[in-house]
Amino acid sequence: MEYPIWQLTTLGGGFWIAVIATLHVYVAHFAVGGGLFLVLTERAAYKSNNPHLLQYAKKHTRFFLLLTMAFGGVSGVAIWLTVALLAPEATITLIHQFVFGWAAEWVCFLGEIVALIIYYYAWDSMDRRDHMAVGWLYFLFGWLSLFLINGIVGFMLTPGRWIETKSFWDGFFNPSFWPSLVFRSFFSAVCAGLFGFVTATRIKDEATRLRTVRVCSAWTVFGVLAVFLSGWWYVAAMPPEQYEMIVFKSNRVSDFMRYFWIFGAATLVGGLLLAVKTPRRMSFALALVVLVVGQGLFGSFEFIREAGRKPYLIWDTVYSSSILKARVPVINQQGAIASAKWAPPELADGITEENAKIAGAFLFQLECSACHSIHGPMNEITARTAQYNVDGMDAFLTGMGKLNKYMPPFIGNSEERMLLARYIAEDLNGHAPEEPVAMPEMAEPPSAPFDPDTSEYVLVGWCARGMGFFSQNDKWTLLPPSNVIRAQLVLRDPAPERVMDGVTITYSIEADQDSPALTGTLEADADAGRFEARVSIPPYAKGEYNPLPVVTLTAKDGSGAVLATTMVAAPTSDQMGCFNCHSGGMMQDGSGMASATVENILATHDRMNSTKLAQTKGVVECVSCHDDSIQGVENNADKPNLSAAIHGVHAVYMAGREAEGSCLKCHPQSTLRGQHELLGFTCTDCHGEIEDLAVSLLRAEQERGVPGADRLLARITPRTMTNSEAIKPRRPWVNQPDCLTCHVDFAPPETDSAFNVWTEDADGLFAARRDDMDAMNCGACHGSPHAVYPASPRDNMQPMQYMGEAQALGAGGTCTVCHVESMEDPVHHPGMGLD
């Protein structure tokens, strides 16, 4: 924010750090271990009186001088130049905090230079004892440089108590200081052996060459084994959050962890092979190969170590985007562009549609380019975001840094977040601005016969769920296309009777034009006073799109004579909106789910949870891991139930959005069809904002002791409550919003929110509740959940059949539907509005 941006696209900042830093640090470790190797080799030459070994030591010193001082010095300057341009905020923090440490390191480095120059150029003119003393001084200065740099580098990873105290010594002797120092000391020895191979294989005297190569092999092999042990100590010594990031949370680390063991094994094997007597030419080629493999070993470990520092450059202080964590609240309030001192002049007067692309490009450079390239070799951005359209990219940016903490959070306001989402999705990935998916209109509902003068029975039906949505594809099953159909039969009379005995109620559901209708019989439930059947409902009817298939219910007596017929819309839809964020689109005719969408969803799950669902043969069923009472799967205590897991994760990424931008991005558009929707109510009025809904579900899982519930809860901030503890836990499909929260004593509503007052059990649900007489279910007169009368034309079939108007049965004096004659008092519940 305080400094200009070094704008890199193809070769992003991560590329230059990876190339320059890993090469320099490899050579820098050789500068430490090689100093000890030189002195010990010279001493061995004197003790054995071996002129060939002494000559080798001198030549190796020349190689050592050129590599460590020339290349090492230049690459060291290159590191300072690179980090100063790419991460100025972190660089200035290190300089201000460790002025004394840097000064001491530069003194040691000067001592290295002087000692090495004297050591090489006075090789033949200086007394042996004095010459070796200079060599020991070089090694001492080199190791002290490592000691000092190790404290500063370790501070960036594990600042420890410095976060609170800002003390030089707390930052320097940080939690990872000693294991890191031991690890780097042993790796310095490995580097000495690896680089020693290159020059040792050029010794002309065969016996000396073989002996020296074997000595280098010992340095390498035993050094690598020590590196393995100290490396584990190094990682294990890190604070829990960083240890967890390295070992469990960072998907990228698993690859580098595998490379670390591969390169480590290859280095060991190469070192052992070189110890065996081989032709001189072959040995030199193998030495070069082993040297490169050693670079891979060290580089992979550095990437593993760096993973523990993400998403920071200096842990808990400076983000990898070079933004100070302490400034984030102010920047979020003011906006990132307004807070940046070097924003493009075109943005000085505010954001408009004309400069939106410039703003998006600048935000990318500001917050992404330090790690991501555009069509380059390092963390290429388009490959990682190709599946996201604008909505999906905006959701990803919203949740960035919360569940997957490898990246920092987006810093700025919601308008800027959308500008960056548009830039990545439209300008970089070429996704055209999307038009809303046009949903085909539903056909006019049919009608069933009823004559108020002659009909002896009234048959009413409703569904237990307001919408049975599912994912129609051949790879993934979220929910099955099912619903529970319920019905009651009433004998019309001034004192009507509910009929349960001696009758049969069957159902017939429209099916695809090439398939026969689905038929079956509803089972009598004497305790509940109704008939019901759980039915798999097809999403199509006669080849046309149909999210609300028509169910024909027929009541017959024992002889098979038809007593009554009615129709009910069975709300079932495969219009899930997963493609809104996961790309791919729908499968056909505005329904179903494209294979690309499913693959993106499974890949996202794999990346976030270290699973391998995308590689699974056959159909992936969510309930194989997650409980879901609606599907009869319970008692899995290892993972949050299906509803808690889905809403918990999506609440992180869709935080701050209203129902249209959260609930209805996923749930079918036809979910709400009743009177409440006509009055302007949305999902959130009853179920709460997506964050609050997720908290209610996760709190129940937290009480159940499910691992992962706490982690999700910690990432979600409630919208309508002061804190998570104020939200009551609930189980999905069982503890739902209670209608009487708003309609106290069945009166007109006193409030417009039913959130946080849940039904106690399944019997309290609207679709199962009965009237004060314990005779009729609420759904019998009011319709299915989410579609209470008056509702969409397709849901109004029974009111139109029995009353000729779209109202609840019995409303406005229509008691004659069942009672034959008008009633003066509301017997089913107060407030029926009989007049």
N, C-alpha and C positions, 0 to 999 in steps of 0.2 A: 504493500500500500504506500510505503514511504519512498520507494525507489522506482526508477524506470524498469520496464520489463525487457529482458533480452528475448526477443521474439524468435523462437525456434519452432519450426513446423515438422519437416521431415525428420530431422535429427533433434528430437526433443532433449530437454535437459538431462533426463535419465540416461540417455545414451552416452553423453560426454562424461558424466560422473562414472558410469560403469566402465568405460574404456580407460580413462586417465587414472582414476583412483585405484582400480584393482591392479593395473600394471605397476603404478608407482608403489603401492603398498607391498606388492610382491617383492619388488626390488629393495624396498626399505627394510623388509624383514631379512633379506639376504645381507644387507649392509650390517646388520647386528650379528646374525649367526655366522656370516662369512668372516667377520673380524676374528671371532674365536677360532674358527676353522684355520685361518691363516697362521695364527700364532702357534697353535698346536701342531700344524703341519711343519712349520719351520723348526720347532723344538724336536719333533720326531726325526727330521732330516739330520739335525746335529747329533742326536743321540745314536742314530744308526750309521752316521757317517756316510749318508747316501747322497752323492752329488746330483743324481737324477731327480731325487725327491726335492732337494733344495732348489734346483733349477725350475722344477714344476711350481714350487711355492712362489718363486719370483715372478714367473709368467702369469700365474693365477692372480698375483697382486696387481699386475698391470690390467688384466681383464676386470678385476674387482674395482680398481680405480675408475676405469672408463665407464663401467656400468653403473656403479653406485653414485659417483660424484657427477659425472656428465649427464647420463640419462636420469638418474635419481634427482639431481638438482633441478634440471629443466622441468621434469614432470612434476616436481614439488611446486615449482612456481606456477605451472599450468593448473594444478589443483586449486591454488589460491585464487588465480584469475577466474577459473570456472565457477567455484562456489561463491565468489564475491559477486559475479554477475547473475548466477542462477538463484542463489539464496542469500541475498544481502542481509536480511533481517537476522537469520541464524548466525551468519558470519560476524556481524557486529556485536551480537550478544556474546559469542565466544571470546572475541577480542576484549570487550569491556570486562567480562567476568574473570578472565585468566591472563591478564597483562603480565603478572609476575611469572606465571607458568610458561607463557610463550617466550618471555625474555630468557628464562632459564634454559628452555629448549634450544633457543638460537645460540646461546653460549656453548651448549653441549655440541651443537651441530658445527660451530666454528672449531671447537676442539677436535671433532672428527676430521674435518678438512685438513687442519694443520697436521694432525698426527698421521693421517694416511699419506699425505704428500711427503712428509719426512720419511715415513716407513718405506715408501716405494723408491724415492730418489736417493736415499742414503743406504740402500740395501748393501752395496759393496764397500762403502766407505765408513760405516759406523760399526763400532764394537758390537759383537753378537749380543752381549747382555743388554747393552743400551738399546740395540735395535729391537730386541724382543720386548723391552720395557715400553718402547713407543707403541708396539703392536698391542700390548695389554692396555695401554692408555686409550688407544683407538676403540678397542672393544668396550672399555668402561664408558667412554663418552657415548658410544653407540647405544649401549644398553640403557644408560640414563636418559637418552633421547626417547627411547621406547617407553621407559618408565613415565616420563612426563607426558608424552603424546597419548599414552594409554589412559591416563587419568582424564584428559580432556575429551577424548573420543568416547570413553566409558560414560562420562557425564552426559553426553548427548543421548545415550541410550537409557541410562538409569541415574537420573540426577538425585534420587533419594531425598534426603532431608533438605537439600538445597531449595526445593520448591517452597518450603516454609521459611528457612533461615537466610537464604541467599548468601551463605557463608562459602568462601573460597574452598576451605578444607572439606566441608560437607559435599561440595560438588566434585572435588578432585578425588577424594577417597570415597567414591560412591559404591553402591552395593555390588557392582560387577567388577570393581577395580582389580582385586587380587586374582580371581579366576581368569580374568581377561589377560592379566600380566603373565600368568603361568602359561596360558594357552599360546600367547604370542611369543613367549620365550622359546617354547618347544617348537613352534612353527618356524622360528628363525633358524633353529638347528636343521629342520627339514630343508629349508631353502638353501642352507649352506651345502648340504649333501646333494641336492638337485643341481645346483649350479656347478658344484665341484665335479659332477659327472662329465659335464660338457668339456671342461679343460683336461680332466684326468684321462679321458679316452684318447687324448692327443699325445700322451707321453710315449716317447719312442722305446724306451727300455721296457721290455715286456713284463719283467718281474715287478718293477716299480709301478707300472701301469695297473697291473692286476691287483697289487696290494692297495694302491690308492683308491681304485674303484671300489674295492671291498670296504675300505674305510668309509667312503661316501655312502655306500649301501647301508652300513650300520647307522650312520647319521640319519639317513632317510627312513629306514624301516623302523628303528626304535623311536625316532622322532614322530612318525605318523601314528604309531601306537599310543604314544604319550599325548599326541594331539587329539585322538579319539577320546581318551579319558578326560583330559582337561577341557575339551570342548563340551562334553556332557556336563561337567561341573559348571562351566561357564553358563550354559543355558539354564541349568537347574537353579543357579544362584539368582536368577532374575526375579523381580517382583511377580506375584501371581498373574496379574493382568497381562504382562508382557510374555511370561512363560506360556500362558494359555494361547496368546496370539500366535506364537511360534509353533507350538506343538499341536494345537487343535484348530485354530480359527482361520488362519491364512491359507487359502486354497493354493496359492502359488508356492508356499513353503514346501508342500509335499513333493513337488518336482525337484526343487533344489536339495531337499533332504535326500532324495533318491540319487541325484547327481553326486552329492557329497560322499555317499558310500561307494558309488561306482568309481569315482575318481580316486577315492582313498584306497580301494582294493587294487585299482590299476597302478597306483604309485607304488604300493607294496610289491606287487608282482614285478613291475619294471625294475625296482631297486634290487630285487633278488636275482632277476635275470642278468642284470649288469654285473653282479658279483660273481657270476659264472664265467669261466674263461671263454670269451667269444672273439671273433676276428675284430681287428681294430676298427675297420670301416663300419662294420655293423654296430659296434659299440657306440660310436659317435652318433649315428642316426638314431639309435635307441635312446641315447642320453637326451637328445633334443626332444624326442617324443615324450619321455618321462618328465622333462622340464615343463612342457606344455600341459601335461596331465596334472602336474603339481599346481599349475596356475588354476586349472579347473577345480581342484580340491579346495584351494584357498578361496577362489571366487565364489563357489557355491556356499561355503560357510559364511562368507561375508553377506551374501544375500539372505541367508537364514537369520543371521544376527540382525541385519537391517529390518527384517520383518517384525522383530520385537519392538522397533522404534516407531513403526507406522501407527497412526497417520501423522507423526511428527518428524521434524528435523531435530528438534530438541524436545525430548519427551515432556508432554503436558505444558509446553511453553510456546513453541513455534511450530505451526502446522507445516506440512510438506509444501504447501502453497505459499510459504514465507509470510503468513499472516499470524500475528501474535494472538494467542488464545485469549488473552485478557481484553483485547479490543473487539472481540466478536460481538458481544451484545450491542455495542455502539454501532458497529458496521451494519448489523442486521436492522437496526432502527433507521440509520441514515441512508443505507444502501451502499453497495460495494463501489459502484461507479462514483457516487458523490464523495466517498471516503478516499478514493485513490487519487494521489497527488499528480499522477502522470496519465490520467485518462485522456483519450483522444479529444481534440478540440471540438470535433463534430458533436460531441455529447454534452457540451458545456451548457446548453440551454434546455436539457432534458431529453427524454426518450420519445421519439416519434416513430411512426411506421416507416418513415424514410431512412432513419438511421438505426433501425432495429438490428439489422445485420451487422453493422459496425459494433454495436453494443454487445451482441452475442459473441462476435469474434474477440473483442477485448476481454470479456468475461472468461472465455476459454483460455486466453493467454494468462490471465490473472490467476485462475483457480485450477487449471488442468495441465497447462503446458510444462510445468516443472517435472511431471512424470510421464505424460502422454504425448506421443508424436502423432502427426497427421500423415498417414501413408508412409511411415518410417519403420525402422527395425525394432524400436523399443515401445512396448505398451501401446500399440497402434489403436487409436481411439475408434475408428470406424468399424473395425472388426469386433470390438467389444460392445458396440452399441447398435449394431446393424438391426437387431430385432426390435428396437424401440421406435415407436412413432413419437409424436410430440407429447401425447398424454403419458405414455410409458416412460419417456425420458424425464418428464417433469416429476413423475412419481419416484423414479429412481433417485433423482437429485434430492427430493424431499427426504428420503430415508437414508441417503448416503452418510456413512460414518456412524450410523446408529446400530444396526445389526452387524453389518460387515464393517468393522472398525479399521480395516486396512486403509481406507481412504478417509480424508477429513470431511466434515460436513460441508454442504454448500453454505457459503457465507454471503449474505445479502438478503434482499427482500423478495417477496413472491413474484413480483413483476420481473425482476432480474433473473430469477430462477427459470421462468418461462422463456425469457429471451435466450438463455443459454440452451434450454431444451430445444427450442426452435432451430437454433444455429447447428446443433449437433445432428438433430433428426432430419431437418430439411436441407440445410446448406452442405453439411459434410456427408450425410448418408443418402441424400437425394430423395427422401420421402416427401411426396407431394402433400400439401395441406389436405387433410381428410374431411370429407363431407360426412355428416351423420348417416348411418346406415338406414335406408328406407325400409321399414318393416311392412310386409304385405298386409293389406286390410283383411280382417276376418269376415267370413261370410255371415249373412244375417242368420240368427238362430232359428231353428224350427220351433214348432209349437206342439203341445200335447193336448188332448181333449179334456174338457171339464165343463159341465153344465151345472150351474148353481142350483137349479131347480130339481134336477134328476140324479145327479151324481151322489152315490151313497158314501163314497170314501174320498179322502184326501191323502195323497202320498207326497211327502216332502223329502228332499234330499240335500245334502251339502257335503263338502269335503273337509277333512281334518286339517289340511294344510292350505295356506293361502296361495302357495306356488310350489310345485314340485319340479324344481329345475334340475337339469343334469347335463352332462357333457357327452354329446353324441359323437363318438369317434371309436376307432378300433385299437387304441393304444392306452387310454387312460379312463378310469372310472372314478368320478368324484362322488356322485349320488346316482342311484338308479332312477329311471323314469316311473316313479310310483306315487301313489297317493292313497289315502284311506277314504272310501266312500261310505257315508252314513245315511240312514233313512229312517223315517218313522211313518207308520200308517195310522190314520185317524178315522174312526167311524163317525160320520157327521150326525149330529143330534143336538137338541137344545142343551143336553149334557153329554158332549162327545166323549168317546172312549179311545184310548190308545190300544191298538190291536197288536198283540205279540204272538198269539197262539193260532194254529190252524191256517197260517198263511205262509207264502213263500215270496220273497222279493228277489228278482233277478236283475242283472245289469247287462247291457249290451253297449259296447263302445265302438265308435267309428274307427276303422283301421285304414291302412293304405289301400289304394284301389285294387292292388293285386292280392290282397289278403282278406280273409273273412273277418267279420266283426269279432271282437273279443267279448266273450260271454261268460257268465258265472252267476253264483248265488251268494247273496249277502247272508252272513250268519247272524242268528238272533243272539243278542246279549241282554238277557233278562235283567241283570243287575243295573245296567245302564239304561234299559228301556228303549233300546234301538237295535237296528240291524246294521251290520257293517262288513266291509271286505277290503283287504289291502290288495290293490290292483296295480299291475304294471301297465301304464298308459302309453300308447304310441304317440309320437310327436306329430304324426301326419294323419290327415284324413282325406281319403280319395285323391291322393296325389297332390293335394294343395297344402300350403303351409297352414298350420292350425295349432296355435299354442294353447288353445282351450278346447280340447276335444269334447264333443257332446256325449254324455252318458244317458242312455234311456233306461229308466227304472220301471219295472212292471211288477205289480203286486197281484198274486193269484191265490185263490182259495184251494182247499184240498182236492177239489175236482178238476183244477186247472183253469177255472173260469177267471177272467181278468177282472180284478176289482178296481184298479186305478193305475194310471200311467203318468209319469212326469219325466222331466229332463233337467239335468244339472250339468253345468260346465265344470269339467275337471281341469283345474289349472295345472298344466304341465307344459314346460317349455325348455327347449335346448338353445335359447337365445342368450346364453351366457356371454358376457362381454369381455372375456379374457383377452381377446385380440386387441382391445383398446390400449392395453399396455404391452402385451407380449407379442404383438404383431401377428401376421399370418392370415387374419380375416376369418370369415365364416366358411362353412363347408359348401353350402348350396342354398339358394333361394332364401337368403336371410336367416339361416338357421344352421345348426351344427357347428363343428369346430374344425378348422383346417388342420391338417397334419403338422404344418409348420408351427402353428400356435402351440399345439401339444408338445412338440419337441422343444420349443423354447421354454415352456413351463417346466418340463422335466429337467432340462439343462440348468435352469435357475435353481431348482430344488437341489440338484446335485452340487452346484457351486456353493450354495449357502449351508448345506448340511453334510457335505462329504459323502453323499450317497452315489449310487450308480444306476439310478432309475432309467436314464436314457438308454442304457445298454441292456435293459431287461427284455427278455423275449416274452411275448404274450402281453396281456393287459395288466397295467399297473393299477392296483386298487388301493386307494388311500386308506381304507379300513384295515388293510393288512398291518398297518402300524398304528393308526389312530382310532380311538374309540368313536363311535357314533351311535347314539341310542336309537335314532330313526332307522338305522340299518340293523339294529339288534347286536351291535358289537360293543362290549363293555369290559371293564376290569383290566385295561392295559394301563399300568401305572408308570410306564417308562417315558411316555410322550404325551403332550397335551392332546385332548380330544380334537376331533377334526374341526369343529367350529371354532374352538379357542385358538388352534394353531393358525387357521386361515385368517381369521379376523385379527389375531394378534400381530401377525407379520404384516398384513396389509394396512393395519392402523398406523404402523411406522412409516410406510411409504405414502399413505394418502392422508396424512395428518393435515388438519386445517381446512379440509374440504367439506362442503355441504353434501346433502344426499345425492344431488345430481352428479356431483363430481367424485363421489365415493361409492355409495351403495349401488346406484344405478349404472355405474361403469362396469359392474360385475353381474349383478342380478338382472334378470330379464326386465325389459321395459314394461311388460304387462303384469308385473308383480302387484302393483297397486291399481285397483280397478273400481273401488267402491266409493261410498259417500264421503269418506274421509279425504280421499284424493280430490273429489269434486269441491271440497271446502278448502283445499289448499294445503292439506297436511302432507307430510312426507315421512319416510321411514324413520327419520331421526326423532320425530315427535313422540314416538312410542318406544323405540329401541335405543334411543340415544345416539349422539354423534359416534362416528366409527371408533374414535379413541375410547369413549366411555363404554360402548358396547364391548370392545375387546377387553377392557379392564374387568368388567363384570364376569366375563367368561374365564379369564385367566385367574382371577382371585379364587374362583371355585377350584381350579386346578392347583393353585398354590396351596390351598387348604388340604387338598388330596395328596400333597407331597410330590407332585409331578416335577421332575427335573426340566428346566427350561422355562417354566412359568415365571420364575423370578427374573430371569434375564430379559424376557419380553416385557414384563411389567416395568422394568427399570427404563425401558426405552420409550414408554408411552406417557404422555402428560394429559390428564383428563381435561375435558373442555368445559363441562358444566358443573363440576365439583371441585372443591378446593384441593383435594388429594385423592389418591386411589383408595385409601381406607374408607372414604365416605361412600364409595360405591358398593352396593351389596352384591355378593357373589351369586352366580346363578348357573344352572345346568342348561345346556341348549335343548330345545324342544320341550322342556318340562317347566322351567321357571320363565314364564313369558310376561310381557306387560299385562296388567290386569285392567279390563275395561272399566271396572268400578272405581278406578283411581280418578278418572275424569268424570264419569257418570255416577257420582255418589248417590246411592239409593235410587239408581236408574233415572236420576233427574238430568236435565240438560247440563252439559259439562261446566265444571267450575274452574278448570285449568286446561291448558293446551299441551301438557306434557305428562305422559304416563311412565316416564323413565324412572327406574330405580325402585319401583314397587312391583314385585314379581308374584305370580301365582305360586302357591305353596307346592302343588304337585300337578300331575297330569289331569286330575279331575277338575281342577280349577281353570283349565284352559277354556277359552271362548267356545271352541268347537266341541267341547265335552260337557260344558256346564249346563245345568238344567234350571228350569224356572222355580218359583217359590212353591209351586204345587208338586214339584218333583215329577212333572208329567212330560213336558216338552223341552227338548234341547234348544239352547239359544240359536244355534245354527239353523234349526228347522224353520224359524220365522224370519231370521235376520240374514241368512245366507252364509257363505263360506268366509273364513278369515280373509282379510285384505279386499273382500268384495261384498261388504255388507250393503244391503239394499238402501237406496237405489245405487246400482252399479253399472257396469258396461252392459250393452244390450245382450251380450251372450250370457252374462251372469243373471240377468233379470227374467229368465225364462219362466220361473215358477210364479213370481208376482204377476207377470203378464198373463199367465195361464189362469190363475185363480182370482185375480182382482182386476185385471186389465190396466193396471198402473204399476209403476216401479216404486213400490214402497214395501216396508216390512209387513209381513202377513199380520193382520190384525190392526194395522195403523189406520187412523182416520175412520174408525167405525167399521172396519171390514172383518169384524169377528165372525160374520156369517159364513166365512169360508169353512169354518169347522162347526160353529155353534148353530148354524142355520138361522138363528134369529139374533138381533142386536143385543149387546150386553151393556149394562149400565156401570158396572164396576170392573176395574182392571184386576183380574184374578191371577194372572201369570206373574206380573211384577208391577210395582208402582210406576206411574208415569207413562202408561201405554198410550195415552192420547186417544181415548175412545170417542171423544166428541168431535 
